[in-house]
Amino acid sequence: MADTATLRTEPLASAVRKATRHLMPMLVILYFVAFLDRTNVGFAEDALQMERGISAGAFALGAGIFFIGYAIFEIPSNLLLKKFGARWWLARIAITWGIVAAAFAFTTNDTMFIILRFLLGVTEAGLFPGVIMFLAEWFPNKVRVRMFAIFYLAQPFSQMLGAPLSGGLISFGDQYTPWAGWQVMFFSEGMLAVIAGIAAIFLLIDSPQKAKWLDPDEKAELIDVMEREDSVRQEDGPTGVWRAMSNWKVWYFTVIYFCLQIAVYGTTFYLPQQVSGLIGQEVGWQVGLVTAIPWLVGLFACYYFGNKANTIKRRRNWGTIFYILTGVFILGSAWAGAANQPVLGILCITIAVASFLSVGPITWSFPTAFLTGTAAAAGIGLINSLGNLGGFVAPLMRTAFNEAMPTDSGAWGVVSLGVFAFLAAAMIAGTRFFRAKADDLLEEEALKAPAH
């Protein structure tokens, strides 16, 4: 349960606790399944190449082209979410992407694989930025990083539980069904998304005004603080779709998020293969269990630091430190692989994963402090869509470096990922030069909070 002791009144704290309890589990489940369906392709790489003749180049293109479809439809999807409401639109996203994800079980060639990866991006577009915008309308700035962190827990959960789940489904399918294990994995995990989308229709509420489970005092306090913060964002940030998309701060955070996604997806897509190479085992149950270790550690790190990042100083300083750690330990994992040091390699991967998971929620606290309304729909959509192109660039860049400078460990491909994290660190540190009015409000609320 979220710590709400620092909020200014008990009705407000109670409203936040209820909103956390009623909304966050469903949102975590949606992102859990989404992250699982977009990254489980790493477990099927070898099988797709051997059984369906999918080439390494087609796999790299397919892994990344997801983000092209995602980027094209991200902003329209976010604007439609604003029009139709989060409950119905998030449910639609989950159901349609689940159908596409299940269709991967029937992949037969390079072209089909690439098309399905593109369609997966198209159908999932809007989920992540839609939830970010949804949380910014439900939770005060004081606790928003905490809520982002809870939402982000779906990433380590999906990899910590999803890695052995995907490996287990492959093993089960190969041994006990007439289908290939990778087919069973794709179909089963796609259907999970469909079920989650149907559940979202019944469990999500579009706004505090519609929440029947809030008492009148709780509802009034929550609406009051959100309207106050909204007025600050309207005064401090751009208004309208086009002004948001041309705002320099929006583009500044787009570059930061692009750098983050290169590290995240460049690591995640190839993590099973990297772990397989380090421990000398084929991808399956054992690799799945070892792959879960970094995500287990990252789960606790993400929640702990998200829970504590309740001042602008902490958000900026910790964001800078975590980006630096991400870069350093991605580079360290490359060295460990080249030096045949499996324990050190797993340790470096673990710290890198924990760092980029911890910095994600902190990064999103900056744009949500000055974007609201349709500007938020467009601005957050732009940051996420173009930033996520890092997921398209990462596998192609990693493959290109490995082909240009081949080694048994693929170290140069890994090194290319870590460099961008240092640029993000410098840019987060640079946010001290354009303090937003929402930062002042955040510090003011800290002074108002009752002592405990």
KOLMAR-539890 format. One line per field, with one value per residue (C-alpha): residue number from 1; x, y negated, z negated. Coordinates in Angstrom, 1 decimal, always signed. Layout:
num = [NUM ...]
xx = [X ...]
yy = [Y ...]
zz = [Z ...]
***
This chain:
num = [1 2 3 4 5 6 7 8 9 10 11 12 13 14 15 16 17 18 19 20 21 22 23 24 25 26 27 28 29 30 31 32 33 34 35 36 37 38 39 40 41 42 43 44 45 46 47 48 49 50 51 52 53 54 55 56 57 58 59 60 61 62 63 64 65 66 67 68 69 70 71 72 73 74 75 76 77 78 79 80 81 82 83 84 85 86 87 88 89 90 91 92 93 94 95 96 97 98 99 100 101 102 103 104 105 106 107 108 109 110 111 112 113 114 115 116 117 118 119 120 121 122 123 124 125 126 127 128 129 130 131 132 133 134 135 136 137 138 139 140 141 142 143 144 145 146 147 148 149 150 151 152 153 154 155 156 157 158 159 160 161 162 163 164 165 166 167 168 169 170 171 172 173 174 175 176 177 178 179 180 181 182 183 184 185 186 187 188 189 190 191 192 193 194 195 196 197 198 199 200 201 202 203 204 205 206 207 208 209 210 211 212 213 214 215 216 217 218 219 220 221 222 223 224 225 226 227 228 229 230 231 232 233 234 235 236 237 238 239 240 241 242 243 244 245 246 247 248 249 250 251 252 253 254 255 256 257 258 259 260 261 262 263 264 265 266 267 268 269 270 271 272 273 274 275 276 277 278 279 280 281 282 283 284 285 286 287 288 289 290 291 292 293 294 295 296 297 298 299 300 301 302 303 304 305 306 307 308 309 310 311 312 313 314 315 316 317 318 319 320 321 322 323 324 325 326 327 328 329 330 331 332 333 334 335 336 337 338 339 340 341 342 343 344 345 346 347 348 349 350 351 352 353 354 355 356 357 358 359 360 361 362 363 364 365 366 367 368 369 370 371 372 373 374 375 376 377 378 379 380 381 382 383 384 385 386 387 388 389 390 391 392 393 394 395 396 397 398 399 400 401 402 403 404 405 406 407 408 409 410 411 412 413 414 415 416 417 418 419 420 421 422 423 424 425 426 427 428 429 430 431 432 433 434 435 436 437 438 439 440 441 442 443 444 445 446 447 448 449 450 451 452]
xx = [+0.0 +1.2 +2.5 +0.3 +1.5 +3.0 -0.3 -1.9 -5.2 -6.6 -9.5 -7.0 -4.7 -7.7 -8.8 -5.3 -5.2 -8.6 -7.6 -4.4 -6.3 -9.0 -7.0 -3.4 -3.8 -5.6 -3.2 -0.2 -1.8 -2.4 +1.2 +2.5 +0.8 +1.8 +5.5 +5.3 +3.8 +6.3 +9.4 +8.6 +9.9 +13.4 +12.5 +11.4 +14.4 +16.3 +13.1 +11.8 +15.1 +15.4 +11.8 +10.5 +13.7 +13.4 +16.7 +18.7 +18.2 +14.4 +14.3 +16.1 +13.9 +10.7 +11.8 +12.2 +9.5 +7.0 +8.0 +7.3 +3.6 +3.6 +5.0 +2.6 -0.6 +0.5 -0.7 -4.0 -4.7 -4.0 -6.3 -9.0 -8.5 -9.1 -12.4 -13.8 -12.3 -9.6 -11.8 -13.1 -10.0 -7.5 -9.7 -9.9 -6.1 -5.6 -8.1 -6.8 -3.1 -3.9 -5.4 -2.4 +0.0 -1.7 -1.4 +2.4 +1.8 +1.0 +4.1 +5.5 +8.1 +10.0 +7.3 +4.6 +6.8 +7.6 +4.0 +2.7 +5.3 +4.2 +0.6 +1.4 +2.8 -0.3 -2.7 -0.8 -0.2 -1.5 -1.5 +1.6 +1.1 -2.6 -2.0 +0.6 -1.9 -4.6 -2.5 -1.6 -5.4 -5.9 -2.9 -1.3 +2.2 +3.4 +2.7 +2.8 +6.3 +5.1 +2.2 +4.4 +6.7 +3.8 +2.8 +6.4 +6.5 +4.7 +8.1 +10.1 +7.0 +6.6 +10.2 +10.6 +7.5 +7.3 +10.8 +10.1 +6.5 +7.7 +10.4 +8.0 +5.4 +8.0 +9.1 +5.5 +4.4 +7.4 +6.8 +3.0 +1.3 +1.3 +2.4 +5.8 +6.6 +7.0 +3.5 +2.0 +3.9 +2.7 -1.0 -1.3 +0.3 -1.8 -5.0 -3.9 -4.1 -7.6 -8.8 -7.1 -8.9 -12.3 -11.5 -10.5 -14.0 -15.4 -12.5 -11.3 -13.0 -12.4 -12.1 -12.4 -15.8 -17.2 -15.8 -18.6 -16.1 -14.9 -16.7 -17.9 -15.1 -12.5 -13.8 -13.9 -10.3 -8.9 -10.8 -9.6 -5.9 -6.0 -7.8 -5.2 -2.3 -4.1 -4.4 -0.6 +0.1 -2.2 -0.3 +3.1 +2.8 +1.6 -2.1 -3.5 -2.2 +0.1 +1.7 +2.5 +4.1 +6.3 +7.2 +11.0 +10.6 +8.5 +11.3 +13.9 +12.2 +11.6 +15.4 +15.9 +13.2 +14.7 +18.1 +16.4 +14.5 +17.7 +19.1 +15.8 +15.0 +18.5 +19.0 +15.5 +15.2 +18.5 +18.6 +17.8 +20.6 +23.0 +22.3 +22.5 +25.9 +27.1 +26.0 +26.5 +22.9 +20.3 +17.3 +14.7 +13.7 +17.2 +17.9 +14.4 +15.1 +18.5 +17.0 +14.4 +17.1 +17.7 +14.0 +13.4 +16.1 +14.7 +11.2 +12.3 +14.6 +11.8 +9.3 +11.7 +13.1 +9.7 +8.2 +11.0 +11.2 +8.7 +10.8 +12.2 +15.7 +15.6 +14.0 +16.7 +19.7 +18.5 +17.6 +21.1 +22.7 +20.5 +21.2 +24.9 +24.6 +22.6 +25.4 +28.3 +26.8 +25.7 +29.3 +30.4 +28.1 +29.8 +33.3 +32.2 +30.9 +34.1 +36.2 +34.0 +33.0 +29.4 +28.8 +30.1 +28.1 +24.8 +25.7 +26.3 +23.0 +21.1 +22.4 +21.7 +18.2 +17.5 +18.8 +16.8 +13.6 +14.1 +14.8 +11.7 +9.0 +11.3 +11.7 +7.9 +7.4 +9.0 +6.7 +3.5 +4.4 +3.7 +1.3 -2.4 -5.6 -5.2 -1.6 -0.9 -2.5 -0.3 +2.9 +3.0 +2.1 +4.9 +7.5 +6.5 +6.1 +9.3 +11.2 +10.1 +11.8 +14.8 +13.4 +13.5 +17.0 +18.5 +18.3 +19.4 +22.3 +23.4 +23.3 +25.2 +28.0 +28.3 +28.6 +31.1 +33.3 +32.4 +33.3 +32.1 +30.4 +28.9 +30.4 +30.5 +26.8 +26.2 +28.6 +26.7 +23.6 +25.2 +26.6 +23.1 +22.4 +25.2 +23.6 +20.3 +22.1 +23.6 +20.1 +18.3 +21.0 +20.4 +16.7 +17.9 +18.1 +14.4 +12.5 +8.8 +6.1 +4.9 +8.2 +7.5 +4.0 +5.6 +7.9 +5.0 +3.0 +6.0 +6.0 +2.2 +2.4 +1.7 +4.7 +4.9]
yy = [+0.0 -3.5 -5.6 -8.7 -10.2 -13.2 -14.4 -17.5 -16.1 -12.7 -12.8 -13.4 -10.6 -8.3 -9.1 -8.3 -5.0 -4.0 -5.0 -3.0 +0.0 -0.2 -1.2 -0.2 +3.7 +3.6 +1.1 +3.2 +6.3 +4.5 +3.4 +6.8 +8.6 +5.8 +6.0 +9.8 +9.9 +7.3 +9.0 +12.8 +12.9 +13.2 +16.7 +17.8 +16.4 +19.7 +21.7 +19.2 +19.2 +23.0 +24.0 +21.2 +19.9 +16.4 +14.7 +12.8 +9.6 +10.1 +10.9 +7.7 +5.7 +7.4 +6.8 +3.1 +2.4 +2.8 -0.7 -2.1 -1.1 -2.2 -5.6 -6.3 -5.6 -6.7 -10.3 -9.5 -6.8 -9.1 -11.7 -9.1 -7.9 -11.5 -11.5 -8.1 -7.6 -5.4 -2.5 -1.6 -2.7 -0.8 +2.3 +2.0 +1.7 +4.8 +7.0 +6.1 +6.5 +9.8 +11.1 +10.0 +11.5 +14.8 +14.8 +15.1 +18.8 +19.1 +17.3 +19.0 +16.7 +13.4 +11.2 +12.5 +12.1 +8.5 +7.6 +9.1 +7.2 +4.0 +4.7 +5.5 +1.9 +0.4 +2.2 +1.6 -2.1 -4.4 -2.0 -3.3 -7.0 -6.6 -5.2 -7.9 -10.6 -8.7 -8.6 -12.3 -13.0 -10.8 -11.3 -14.5 -15.4 -14.6 -10.9 -10.6 -9.1 -6.5 -5.6 -5.6 -3.2 -0.9 -0.9 -0.2 +2.8 +4.6 +4.6 +6.6 +8.7 +9.6 +10.5 +12.1 +14.2 +14.0 +15.4 +18.7 +18.7 +18.3 +20.8 +23.2 +22.9 +23.6 +26.7 +27.8 +27.3 +29.3 +32.2 +32.4 +30.9 +31.6 +27.9 +26.4 +24.9 +21.4 +21.6 +22.5 +19.6 +17.0 +18.1 +18.5 +15.2 +13.4 +14.7 +13.3 +9.8 +10.4 +11.6 +8.5 +6.2 +7.6 +7.2 +3.6 +2.7 +3.6 +2.4 -1.0 -4.4 -7.3 -10.1 -10.9 -12.5 -9.1 -7.1 -5.7 -4.3 -7.7 -9.4 -13.0 -14.5 -12.3 -13.2 -16.9 -17.0 -14.9 -17.0 -20.2 -19.3 -18.0 -21.1 -23.3 -21.4 -21.4 -25.2 -25.4 -23.2 -25.3 -28.4 -26.9 -24.6 -24.7 -24.5 -22.5 -19.7 -21.7 -23.9 -20.8 -19.0 -22.1 -22.8 -22.6 -20.9 -18.1 -17.5 -17.7 -14.8 -13.0 -12.7 -11.6 -8.9 -7.8 -7.2 -5.3 -3.0 -2.1 -0.8 +0.9 +2.7 +3.3 +5.2 +6.8 +8.2 +10.1 +10.8 +14.6 +15.0 +13.0 +15.0 +18.2 +17.3 +16.4 +19.6 +21.9 +23.3 +23.4 +21.0 +22.8 +23.3 +22.7 +19.6 +18.3 +18.6 +16.8 +14.1 +13.5 +12.4 +8.9 +8.2 +9.4 +7.0 +4.3 +4.7 +3.8 +0.9 -0.6 -0.6 -1.8 -4.8 -5.6 -5.7 -8.1 -10.4 -13.0 -16.2 -17.7 -17.6 -13.8 -13.3 -15.2 -13.8 -10.3 -10.4 -11.5 -8.8 -6.0 -6.9 -6.9 -3.5 -2.1 -3.1 -1.9 +1.5 +2.2 +1.6 +3.8 +6.7 +6.4 +6.7 +9.6 +11.5 +10.9 +12.0 +15.1 +14.0 +15.3 +14.2 +10.7 +10.5 +11.4 +8.9 +6.1 +6.9 +6.9 +3.5 +2.1 +3.4 +2.1 -1.3 -1.8 -0.5 -3.0 -6.0 -5.4 -6.7 -9.6 -10.6 -10.7 -13.0 -15.9 -16.2 -15.4 -18.4 -20.9 -19.1 -18.9 -18.3 -17.7 -19.1 -16.2 -13.7 -15.0 -15.8 -12.6 -10.7 -12.4 -11.7 -8.1 -7.4 -9.0 -8.0 -4.4 -4.5 -3.7 -0.2 -0.2 -1.5 +0.6 +4.1 +2.8 +0.9 +3.8 +6.2 +3.7 +3.3 +7.0 +7.6 +4.7 +5.8 +9.5 +11.2 +14.4 +12.5 +9.8 +7.2 +4.3 +4.5 +4.3 +1.4 -0.6 -0.5 -1.9 -5.1 -6.7 -6.4 -8.9 -11.5 -11.0 -11.5 -14.9 -16.0 -15.1 -17.0 -19.9 -20.2 -22.3 -25.3 -25.3 -24.9 -24.6 -26.2 -22.7 -22.2 -25.1 -23.7 -20.3 -21.9 -24.0 -20.8 -19.2 -22.1 -21.8 -18.1 -17.1 -15.9 -12.2]
zz = [+0.0 +0.9 -1.9 -2.1 -5.3 -3.6 -2.1 -3.6 -4.9 -5.9 -3.4 -0.6 -1.9 -2.2 +1.4 +2.7 +0.8 +2.2 +5.7 +5.4 +4.2 +6.9 +10.0 +9.7 +9.8 +13.1 +14.6 +13.5 +15.0 +18.4 +18.6 +17.3 +20.2 +22.7 +21.8 +21.8 +25.3 +26.8 +25.4 +25.4 +28.9 +27.4 +26.2 +29.7 +31.7 +32.1 +32.8 +35.3 +37.1 +37.2 +37.8 +39.9 +41.5 +40.0 +40.7 +38.1 +40.1 +40.2 +36.5 +35.7 +38.0 +36.6 +33.0 +33.7 +36.3 +33.4 +32.4 +35.9 +35.7 +32.1 +32.9 +35.9 +33.9 +30.4 +30.5 +32.3 +29.8 +26.8 +28.2 +28.7 +25.1 +24.0 +26.0 +25.1 +21.6 +20.3 +19.3 +22.8 +24.7 +22.6 +22.8 +26.6 +26.8 +24.7 +26.6 +30.1 +29.2 +27.5 +30.8 +32.8 +30.2 +30.3 +34.1 +33.8 +33.2 +36.9 +38.2 +41.3 +42.9 +42.6 +44.1 +41.8 +38.8 +39.6 +40.5 +37.2 +35.2 +36.9 +36.2 +32.5 +32.3 +34.0 +31.7 +28.5 +29.3 +26.6 +23.6 +21.8 +22.4 +21.8 +18.4 +17.6 +18.5 +16.6 +13.4 +13.8 +13.7 +10.6 +8.3 +6.9 +7.9 +4.4 +4.9 +8.7 +9.0 +6.5 +8.7 +11.8 +9.9 +9.0 +12.6 +13.7 +11.4 +14.3 +16.1 +13.6 +12.8 +16.5 +16.8 +13.4 +13.8 +17.5 +18.2 +16.5 +17.7 +21.4 +20.9 +19.2 +21.9 +24.5 +22.6 +21.9 +25.5 +26.9 +24.5 +24.1 +27.1 +30.8 +31.4 +31.1 +27.7 +29.1 +30.7 +27.3 +25.7 +28.2 +28.2 +24.5 +23.6 +26.3 +24.8 +21.4 +22.9 +24.2 +20.8 +19.1 +21.6 +20.8 +17.0 +17.5 +18.7 +15.2 +13.0 +14.3 +13.6 +15.9 +13.3 +9.6 +10.3 +11.4 +8.5 +6.3 +3.8 +2.7 -0.2 +0.5 -1.6 +0.1 +3.5 +2.8 +1.5 +4.4 +7.0 +5.3 +5.3 +8.9 +10.1 +8.4 +10.0 +13.3 +13.2 +12.5 +15.5 +17.7 +16.6 +16.9 +19.9 +23.5 +24.4 +27.3 +29.5 +31.8 +29.1 +27.1 +30.0 +30.8 +27.1 +26.6 +23.2 +24.7 +27.3 +24.5 +22.6 +25.9 +26.3 +22.7 +23.1 +26.4 +24.7 +21.9 +24.3 +26.2 +22.9 +21.9 +25.1 +26.3 +23.0 +22.8 +26.3 +26.1 +22.3 +22.7 +25.3 +23.2 +20.1 +22.2 +23.3 +19.8 +18.1 +21.1 +21.2 +24.0 +23.7 +21.6 +18.0 +16.4 +18.5 +17.7 +13.9 +14.1 +16.4 +13.6 +11.1 +12.5 +12.6 +9.1 +7.8 +10.1 +8.7 +5.2 +6.4 +8.6 +5.8 +3.0 +4.9 +6.5 +3.0 +1.8 +4.8 +3.5 +3.9 +7.1 +5.7 +5.2 +8.6 +10.4 +8.4 +8.3 +12.0 +12.9 +10.7 +12.1 +15.7 +15.0 +13.3 +16.2 +18.6 +16.4 +15.8 +19.3 +20.3 +17.4 +18.6 +22.0 +20.5 +18.3 +21.3 +23.2 +20.2 +19.6 +16.1 +15.7 +12.1 +12.7 +15.9 +14.1 +11.4 +13.9 +15.8 +12.5 +11.4 +14.9 +15.0 +11.4 +12.5 +15.6 +13.9 +11.1 +13.4 +15.6 +13.2 +12.2 +15.8 +16.3 +13.3 +15.3 +18.3 +16.3 +14.1 +16.9 +19.4 +19.0 +21.1 +24.8 +24.5 +22.2 +24.6 +27.4 +25.5 +23.5 +26.7 +28.6 +25.9 +25.6 +29.4 +30.6 +27.4 +28.0 +31.4 +29.2 +29.1 +32.9 +33.1 +30.3 +31.9 +35.3 +33.8 +31.6 +34.6 +36.8 +34.2 +33.7 +37.4 +37.9 +34.9 +34.3 +31.0 +29.5 +26.7 +28.9 +26.6 +29.0 +29.6 +25.8 +25.5 +28.1 +25.8 +22.7 +24.2 +24.6 +20.9 +20.2 +22.5 +20.6 +17.3 +18.5 +19.7 +16.5 +14.5 +16.9 +15.8 +12.8 +15.3 +16.2 +13.0 +13.5 +11.3 +10.5 +8.8 +6.5 +5.7 +4.9 +2.4 +1.0 +0.4 -1.3 -3.8 -4.4 -5.1 -8.7 -10.7 -11.5]
***
